[in-house]
Amino acid sequence: MEKKVHNFNPGPAALPFPVLKEIKENFLNFSGSGMSIVETSHRSPLFDEVLNDAVNRTKRLLGLDENYHVLFIQGGASLQFCMIPMNLALPGGPVNYINTGTWSTKAIKEARIQGKDVKVIASSEDKDFSYIPSDFTVDRQASYLHFTSNNTIRGTQWQEFPNGEGIPLISDMSSDFMSRPIDVKPFGLVYAGAQKNIGPSGIAMVIIRDDMLERVPDNLPTMLKYTTYKDNRSLFNTPPTFAIYVIDLVLKWLEETIGGLKEIEQINKQKASLIYDVIDNSDIYHGTTDVKSRSLMNVTFRLPDKKTEERFLAEATQNGLHGLKGHKSVGGCRASLYNAITIDSVTELVAFMREFEEEL
Ligand SMILES: *Cc1c(COP(=O)(O)O)cnc(C)c1O
């Protein structure tokens, strides 16, 4: 089984090839049980081992202390847009948001639907979400400050997290989760849809601090309370067992094969700089974002006109380079360079970009 194409999909995205191989090899006989993982009870000791392993690897990779809990919740990152204000907005006070693009906008919308006192304290909408704002004041009474650490569609990323000045930070890290070390202490909650950096779609990993759990109101539906997932170790109902199994394998790969978050950050920096170098030294490729704000995970760029972009994408595909089309809301091109993308794949893309420019 050889890898056939270079997959730059934005999400669901490439998973580490050794992990895919391991899934294939063990699919019919999980851990010597004679059953597939997808036939195994979520209450069996074998699955318990998988779940515990995924939680413990997460704690080690992120350096979490006992104040933090690792939860698996269905509904992707989008359900978190709704659960966060529902569970964590304190009565009477505002909730603060920074708007850096589509996903932040959706998170803000869900808080407003619930009638929360939403204050957007900064936004980069004035310049088409092409930069990360640096000028804002956090409300002293805010329940939390929410921001999107990496803007998958616009190709911007917080290089340094906003200073919450004691107000708990909450971040949607879907598209750069586990791509670099973070200091988790200022965070009350971090969440990530799995399908960008850590696994299959349909599930979010949520890291939540003890004091946030104390805020959860009693009168919420059971499945929408963080305490339900914490008290039942994400096993209140049947969780997506296969997704958690794959996440565990990806985390094992990250910890044991790559070596951890410092190591993957170096690789991610190297990959992004290979492409930004081409863009910075080109007459036909133009980055779409402020240089100081650009993302290591999603490199967005344009070509001189739509026709040339279409030709670029078609020829890229013919050359085995897939998933380079920009999000439908913004157009252009985007190379998503999540953890599983190898330097080899990026080198191929860079060679193709140079060749395309020469022949144009
Ligand atoms: C992909 C993405 C989402 C949406 O995730 P779902 O799992 O589809 O809900 C949310 N936020 C960011 C930053 C994303 O990249």
The ligand as an SDF file (V2000), in Angstrom:
LIG
                    3D

 15 15  0  0  0  0  0  0  0  0999 V2000
  -13.2990   23.4290   10.5180 C   0  0  0  0  0  0  0  0  0  0  0  0
  -13.4440   24.4230   11.5960 C   0  0  0  0  0  0  0  0  0  0  0  0
  -14.6130   24.5090   12.3620 C   0  0  0  0  0  0  0  0  0  0  0  0
  -15.8380   23.6550   12.0990 C   0  0  0  0  0  0  0  0  0  0  0  0
  -15.6810   22.4020   12.6090 O   0  0  0  0  0  0  0  0  0  0  0  0
  -16.9160   21.3370   12.5990 P   0  0  0  0  0  0  0  0  0  0  0  0
  -16.2950   20.1660   13.2650 O   0  0  0  0  0  0  0  0  0  0  0  0
  -17.2740   21.1280   11.1690 O   0  0  0  0  0  0  0  0  0  0  0  0
  -18.0180   21.9350   13.3790 O   0  0  0  0  0  0  0  0  0  0  0  0
  -14.6590   25.4440   13.3830 C   0  0  0  0  0  0  0  0  0  0  0  0
  -13.6220   26.2620   13.6330 N   0  0  0  0  0  0  0  0  0  0  0  0
  -12.4840   26.2120   12.9020 C   0  0  0  0  0  0  0  0  0  0  0  0
  -11.3640   27.1310   13.2230 C   0  0  0  0  0  0  0  0  0  0  0  0
  -12.3610   25.2930   11.8630 C   0  0  0  0  0  0  0  0  0  0  0  0
  -11.2370   25.2420   11.1410 O   0  0  0  0  0  0  0  0  0  0  0  0
  1  2  1  0
  2  3  1  0
  2 14  2  0
  3  4  1  0
  3 10  2  0
  4  5  1  0
  5  6  1  0
  6  7  2  0
  6  8  1  0
  6  9  1  0
 10 11  1  0
 11 12  2  0
 12 13  1  0
 12 14  1  0
 14 15  1  0
M  END
$$$$
